[in-house]
Every structure is written in C-alpha cells, then in structure tokens.
C-alpha cells in the first residue's frame, strides 16, 4: 500500500509494508539477515564493559535551502526582481538504522543523499538542524554537536596528508583522539585497527595523492575509515565510500564495512551509486530517494517483491536496485517533459501506482496529436513508475475506452509502449488497479497524527555530554568496549596540559611534513642562496658616494620585494593542510589555537635559516655597514620580513578557496603594499584617501629599518661634496635619512610594528579558521 507524507508531491514507489511512514521494514522479512538485539539502556557505571547497540531513528526530516540573490539580479528592473525560490532538498525523510546492519542510501544525483548524511552527522548549522527529527536509542538529539561527537563521518574525498605513512596517519589520529590512553595502548589500538582494515602490509607506505604516488585508492579509503574508527564510534556514516574505486576495491571496502557491522555491532549508514550484485549481498537495507523523498525503505527482497507486485519484469542483466533506479530516472524525465500538459490534469494530494500512471498517460496521449507518439515511446521505453491521481472518473472512462478499442494504430502504440517494461501485465487486469481513495485518505490522515506524536522526550545527561571511553582492545581486538559518555580521565587533565600535548604532537607532525616536502625545502633553500649571491654579485662592492646611496636604496627595495614574494610557493601546502585541519578540528581532535601555535614554533627556526642563507652573502658581497651589530640587525630584519610574509600567506590561504584565487590575491596585496611603501611615491604625494595604505604597508617599516641601520652610524659621513670646493659636503648620511623623513632612530619601534604584523595576520587566520571549522561539512 502506498504511503504519503505531509506536503510532499513525491510517491512512495516501492512499498511492500502497510506500516505508516517513517517505519521500516522489519529485518526479519529479509531472509539473509537476522534481527538485531534490542537497544540497551545507557550504562550507569564506568567500569562496565558491555557491547551496546545504537539505533538511529530519523522521522519526517526536511531540509530546505534559500539561495542568495545573484549579482545579475541586482541590476534588473525593480519590477523584475524576484526573491529566489527556496529549494527543498529533503522532504519528510524517515528511516531507522539499527546496529549490526548496513543501511545504504541510494538515489540519482541531486536527490539529497549527501545532505542527509551531513544532517544526521551534525555537520550543518544549528538553525538547519531539526531537534525533533533525529533520535538515538529513543533519545531525541537536540543539537548537531551531539551527533558530531557520537558519529564517525567519512567524507567522499580522502582528506589525508600524503607525506605521512599509513601507520603515522593512524597513530597521529590516535594521539589526538585517544589522549587518555598510554603510548603502549595507542600503539596496540593502531596495530589492531590496521589488522582489521587489512592495512598491515602497507603500514610503512606513504598515503600519497594524485600528485604523489602512494597506496591504492581502495587502501586510501580504508585509511580514511580507520581515522574515523580510531576512537570506535558506535555509528559510522560514509558518503559514497566506493566513489572512484574499481569494482574489486569497492567490494573490499563494502565487505570490510559489513564485517565491522556484524562483528562489532556497529550502526553503518552509507550512500552508494550503482552497486554490483556482490555488493548488494553485503547491504542489509536500502533507502531509495527521489527528489528528496523516500520511495523505498527495506531490504533487497522486499524491493524485488514490490517491483513484481507492480507488474514489472526485472531484466536478467539488471538487479532490482538498478531497475528501480531506471524507473525513477524515467519518471523524472517524464515529469520534466511538458509539465503543463499533465500537471494541470493531476491531483497532487493523491497517489497512484505504476499501472494507473501508465493508463493515465496513455489516455491523455490519445486525446493529443500524433506528435506525442515519440514522447510516449520515450516515457515507457524502460517501464516507468508512477504519478498522481487526477480524476477517478476520467481514469475509468479512459481505461474502458482503451480496453474496448479495436484500432490497429492504438494496438501498435500499446505494444511499443509496454514491450520492455510491463511484461506480464494485461489490459484485462485493469479492473484490479482502481484505488480506494477513501482508504488512502484515511491512511494519510492517520500517518499525519502519528508523525506528530512521541517527540517530547529529552536527551539524558549522558547523551548531552557525549564522548567515547577507552577500549580494552589489547585482550581482544574484536571486542567493542566503548561507553557513550565523557572520558573520566580527562577530569584529571588540565586544559593547559592538553594544549601543550596537542602542540607537541602537531609540532612533530609539522617537522615530518617539512622534512619530507623536498620541493618546498629545496626551493626555499636554493631561492635564498641564489637570491643572496645573485643580488650580491649585481651590487658587489658599492661605493660610498651619491650613486652608491641610490643603489643601496634600490637593493633594499628589491630585497624586500624578493623576500615577501618568496613565500607564495607554500600556498598549496597551506591549502592542503586546511582541509585536514577542518576535518580534525571539527571532530575535537585538537584546537585551532594549538594548530596555529605549533605552526609558528616549527616555522620560526626554518625561516630563520632561510633568512641567514640570504643575508650572509648579500650583506658582505655588497659591502654594507661593516659593523657586526649592524649585520646582526640586518639578518634579524630579514627574518622578520619572511615571518610577516609567511603570516600573510597563511591568512590569505585561509580566505582563498583555491590556489589560483589565492595566488592572485597575494600578488594583488603585495603589489599594493609595495606601491604605497614610500619608495615610488613619497608620503607627501600620496592622496589623502590612500594614505592609510602607507601606514599598513608591509614594505615601509622594514625599508626604514634597513636605511636607519645602514646610515645612522654614518650620519656625519659625506657621500657627495662640491667638486669645486671639497670642504663643502652636499650629501651626508643624515641627509639620506631626512629625505625619507627619518630624523630619529626608530629601528626598534619598526621591529615592534613588524612583529605586530606577524602576530596580527596569524590572529586573523585563527579567526577565519575557527569560523570555517564551525561551519565545515567535511
């Protein structure tokens, strides 16, 4: 019997149960699946080692997005401006996912599969989360944060660090998310998980990506699953885990998930596209979506029975799921063809099965011109599904006319129509397809009442403070001994100690990545050496005359431009790390502030080495101020320059969506800073509305510092004298400084400002990343 939802135009195509909407087909109806044990009560004691089951219930879940108005609409005539229509992604979706089972969410592209997984995993904004639609063990989930901490979520993209090995990837995840364990316990947990995932033979292989060769795609997907399973969550959600994999790798991944669900009584929900016959055997239940609504919820046998009950004959080369997807696809195509032709003739409040839909369209086409013949063939070429009931009387009249018709043309059209889809269905059976409209209306009204009841229970304290406790995997890797509660050992750890531990582990990982990023390491090193020796050879042994003064100013300006732009090559690495950061920080692995501090600690000595490699050759080859203190200050300023550039690139990488836009943004910002540094345009000549750029330019303060460092001790030195009177000095060191408006020794003030820029851009980066992490759907 068909089921209906509130305010929903889409039909439940394949329903073999008379239960109301939101209920699911009992597992016992599927011959190859045994019913799961009843969900237990939340444990009351920390020392208990039980193997609890978790039942995820979703009832009447809807999700609507409101698109923003496009830029082009802002220039339209006021009368033509229209508010964009809201888009209904999900419409009253209901299902139940039980432990020891795999629930596969299936449907054409754009039906809301990924949106459904993101919502039930808590990866949506607070205002988009319906607190009455998701429950766990009959406890209503009131906020998405609870589901984030309870569910493991494997995104479609493998956001992993390619320069770490499989063992290191899982070990770092264990260090971040199993802080209460000892190092030996974490090591045992990682080894047991690698055995479970079949990754022990590639433990020392690099993960790799599309640019760096590493493990295979199937193995990389298993590593992504392992990262989420390191703390043994009771519920695992996966967004198309077989996407981009060959048939063998896809089957291995699904078989792995099936064994994990059965042996450790986990609840697994995944989305999948076109599974093979062997993959279908590993999946317990299917939730088929079309247009954001549920068209089937049950096992494969019930789907096949429903298709057969509707009069379809499943082709030998297709499995029931593939055939149902074709039915849905053809149905959606039929809805898009001339919607005014049929939409105006149907009643959207009623439901009709496949044969009724077929008869309705045939009778409608009989009244139209022969031009509709091609559309009829296209609509029923593979056997379509379903539409709404328009007029019962009209249906009976048209069906009777069609049955009694002896026209040869009509017979030929009918044969073409049902040659592939209906098979065993005959017109003589039409008397059995008349729906009982009164019973259908009664069923819908009862479901309406049922959907609004039983939603007033609140979540218990244990559920609100969701965490996963330690497991005893050392004794038996197959035993699941997690308790859904807050880790008790965390009460004995101070926040300061946790932050220090996170910083230490992040520093360790940063060092490994920098050391193994040969391109970046060698590029920055060779860039500093070649740049230093190259500039030194061009400006070698400058004279202390008027020309030498101008050349020194050009040297300082070019050095600034070279150093500030030399950090752009780190942008791709920052963008890659940003995806991993958002995934890990959103799961509570570590704080964004810990990430920023660790990044700063690791790059300080590395950038200091780069600064020395540049400063030493250029300073002594050019013959700048021979004082040792002056050289030390010069190297210190160069270090601050590259630190400022690194912070700026880090901030812009947090803002930019990709490398191309990030690179363009960096070049634009640095070009504007260089223009208003005072080198090209004096401060007095800058327009008043642009004067603020002079004070925020990253070029101004290091340029002034280098000039003061070079000429402050040579203020009385004469760089140019009158040719006719050598005793008359035309240009002194003090004059050089006055031309730049530098009458005081402000070197250390400028140093403080440069250090402030270094901290300021990292603070802005922290703000952006915190906001991104709070809104991420990874």
PyMOL commands that set and color helices and strands:
alter all, ss='L'
color gray80, all
select helices_A, chain A and resi 27-29+72-75+113-120+126-128+144-150+166-177+183-197+200-202+217-229+247-263+277-282+300-309+320-336+339-343+354-366+370-380+392-404+408-418+427-432+437-451+461-464+488-492+495-516+518-538+546-565+568-586+592-622+628-655+659-675+683-685+688-696+698-714+733-739+747-775
alter helices_A, ss='H'
color red, helices_A
select strands_A, chain A and resi 56-65+87-97+101-107+134-136+139-140+151-154+235-239+267-271+285-290+293-298+718-721+729-732
alter strands_A, ss='S'
color yellow, strands_A
deselect
rebuild
show_as cartoon
